[in-house]
């Protein structure tokens, strides 16, 4: 799976992640961003790829980063970093485990990962629990940035519930497969729960001159549309 920022750091894709990192930094000048959730409108839009590359990109600056897989239904983060997933976030919350027993180190300096752990019978209740809030507050006091991979907004209630516990939300939309109505519905749902939407990443946009897919994004304070093309 694609950790482009590691395998091809000089590529146009990697540069897009660096600009995304910079914009995220500037979005937190007036209101600090320590806990940021990445979600999508529907499954398969590449949110896990986006959050994994962004986590590596931020860690490369020397910031201490924790990547949390809170997609307790279809976890993917452990695959990117070649980790086991027999123990993770769901165990931490259900079994009151010490934090250090579920934190994984990675080959990337400054980057730690908490995988999802086994799929619980009640993911929404687990993510909306007081224990989840306490956990996020605890890790935000230890790490410079906590990035959270959440389930798609339109599929289940999990992302809407989590949005109340974080400082901001990034919505990932895939250009080639996401219906406009689905993207609008996701944005409206997040607004209903008063989520702070930091921006939208438009994923897998085809270049005019060669058919190469890369990451292209809309990102801006107060949802102003900002276009970056390489």
C-alpha positions in Angstrom: 0.0 0.0 0.0 1.2 3.5 -0.9 3.4 5.4 1.5 4.5 7.7 -1.3 6.2 10.1 1.0 8.7 7.3 1.9 9.0 5.4 -1.4 9.1 8.4 -3.7 9.8 11.5 -1.7 10.6 13.7 -4.7 7.4 12.9 -6.6 4.6 15.3 -7.3 2.4 13.3 -4.9 4.8 13.7 -2.1 5.1 17.4 -2.7 1.3 17.6 -2.5 1.4 16.1 1.0 4.0 18.6 2.1 1.8 21.5 0.9 -1.1 19.9 2.7 1.0 19.7 5.9 1.9 23.4 5.6 -1.7 24.4 5.1 -2.7 22.3 8.1 -0.1 24.1 10.1 -1.3 27.5 9.2 -4.9 26.6 9.9 -3.9 26.1 13.5 -2.4 29.5 14.1 -5.5 31.1 15.7 -7.1 27.8 17.0 -4.5 25.1 17.8 -4.9 21.8 16.1 -3.7 18.8 18.1 -6.3 16.3 17.2 -7.3 16.1 13.5 -9.7 13.5 12.1 -9.6 12.3 8.5 -12.7 10.8 7.0 -14.5 10.4 3.6 -18.0 10.5 2.3 -18.1 6.8 1.2 -15.8 3.8 1.5 -12.8 3.4 -0.8 -11.9 7.1 -1.4 -8.4 6.7 0.0 -8.7 8.3 3.4 -6.3 5.8 5.0 -3.7 6.5 2.3 -4.0 10.2 2.9 -3.8 10.1 6.7 -0.8 7.7 6.6 1.2 9.8 4.2 0.3 13.0 6.1 1.4 11.4 9.4 4.8 10.5 7.9 5.1 13.9 6.4 4.5 15.7 9.7 6.8 13.4 11.6 9.6 14.2 9.1 9.6 17.8 10.4 10.5 16.6 13.9 7.0 16.8 15.4 5.9 13.9 17.6 3.0 12.3 15.8 0.5 9.6 16.8 -1.7 8.0 14.1 -4.8 6.3 15.5 -6.9 3.9 13.5 -10.4 4.6 14.7 -12.1 2.8 11.8 -13.1 -0.1 14.0 -15.2 -1.6 11.1 -12.7 -1.8 8.2 -9.2 -1.0 9.6 -6.4 -0.3 7.2 -3.6 1.5 9.0 -1.8 -1.6 10.2 -1.3 -2.7 6.6 0.6 0.5 5.7 3.1 0.1 8.5 3.2 -3.7 8.4 2.0 -4.1 12.0 0.0 -6.7 13.8 -3.6 -5.8 14.7 -4.5 -8.2 17.4 -4.3 -5.5 20.1 -5.2 -1.8 19.6 -7.7 0.9 20.3 -10.6 -1.3 20.9 -8.7 -3.2 23.6 -7.4 0.0 25.2 -11.0 1.3 25.6 -12.7 -2.0 26.6 -10.0 -3.5 28.8 -8.5 -0.3 30.4 -5.0 -1.2 29.2 -2.1 1.1 29.8 -1.4 3.4 26.8 2.1 2.1 26.2 0.8 -1.5 25.6 -1.0 -0.5 22.4 1.4 2.1 21.0 3.6 0.8 18.1 6.8 2.3 17.0 7.5 2.6 13.3 10.5 2.9 11.0 9.7 6.6 10.8 11.3 8.7 13.5 8.8 10.5 15.7 5.8 8.5 14.4 3.8 6.1 16.6 0.7 4.1 15.6 -2.2 2.7 17.5 -4.0 0.1 15.3 -7.8 -0.5 15.6 -7.6 -3.8 17.4 -10.4 -6.4 17.1 -13.7 -5.2 15.7 -16.0 -4.6 18.7 -19.8 -5.4 18.5 -20.7 -1.7 19.1 -18.1 0.6 17.4 -20.2 3.8 17.6 -20.7 3.4 21.4 -17.0 2.7 21.9 -15.9 5.8 20.0 -18.5 8.0 21.7 -17.6 6.9 25.2 -16.1 9.0 28.0 -13.0 6.7 27.8 -12.4 7.7 24.2 -12.6 11.4 25.1 -10.2 10.8 28.0 -7.8 8.9 25.7 -7.7 11.6 23.1 -7.1 14.3 25.7 -4.3 12.2 27.2 -2.5 11.6 23.9 -3.0 15.2 22.8 -1.0 16.3 25.9 1.9 14.0 24.9 2.0 14.3 21.1 2.4 17.4 18.9 -0.2 16.0 16.5 -2.8 13.2 16.8 -4.2 12.1 13.4 -7.3 9.9 13.5 -8.5 7.7 10.7 -12.3 7.5 11.0 -15.0 5.6 9.1 -16.9 7.2 6.2 -19.4 9.8 7.2 -22.3 8.6 5.1 -22.0 4.9 6.0 -22.1 5.0 9.8 -22.4 7.4 12.7 -18.9 6.9 14.0 -17.3 9.9 12.2 -20.0 12.3 13.3 -19.5 11.1 16.9 -15.7 11.5 16.7 -15.9 15.0 15.2 -17.1 16.4 18.5 -13.9 15.1 20.2 -11.3 16.6 17.8 -10.0 20.0 16.8 -10.8 19.7 13.1 -11.8 17.4 10.3 -10.4 16.8 6.8 -12.8 15.2 4.3 -11.4 13.0 1.5 -13.3 12.7 -1.8 -12.3 10.6 -4.8 -12.7 12.4 -8.1 -13.4 9.4 -10.2 -15.9 7.6 -8.1 -17.7 9.9 -5.6 -21.1 11.2 -6.6 -21.4 15.0 -6.0 -24.5 14.3 -3.8 -22.5 12.0 -1.5 -19.8 14.6 -1.0 -22.4 17.3 -0.2 -24.3 15.0 2.1 -21.1 14.2 4.1 -20.3 17.9 4.4 -23.8 18.7 5.6 -23.8 15.9 8.1 -20.5 17.1 9.6 -21.9 20.7 9.7 -25.0 19.3 11.6 -22.8 18.2 14.4 -20.8 21.4 14.4 -17.6 19.8 13.1 -14.8 22.2 12.2 -14.2 21.2 8.6 -10.6 22.3 7.8 -10.8 21.4 4.1 -11.4 18.8 1.5 -8.8 16.6 -0.2 -9.8 15.7 -3.8 -8.0 12.4 -4.4 -6.9 10.7 -7.6 -7.4 13.4 -10.2 -6.1 12.6 -13.6 -3.6 14.9 -15.3 -4.4 16.2 -18.7 -1.1 15.3 -20.3 -0.4 11.7 -19.2 -3.0 9.8 -17.3 -1.0 9.7 -14.1 -3.1 9.9 -11.0 -1.9 11.9 -8.1 -3.2 13.7 -5.1 -4.9 17.0 -5.7 -6.6 19.0 -3.0 -8.9 21.7 -2.0 -7.9 23.1 1.4 -8.6 26.3 3.1 -9.7 28.1 6.2 -13.4 28.5 6.5 -13.9 26.1 3.6 -12.7 28.6 1.0 -11.7 26.6 -2.0 -8.0 26.8 -2.8 -6.6 24.9 -5.8 -3.1 23.6 -6.1 -2.0 22.0 -9.4 1.4 20.6 -10.3 
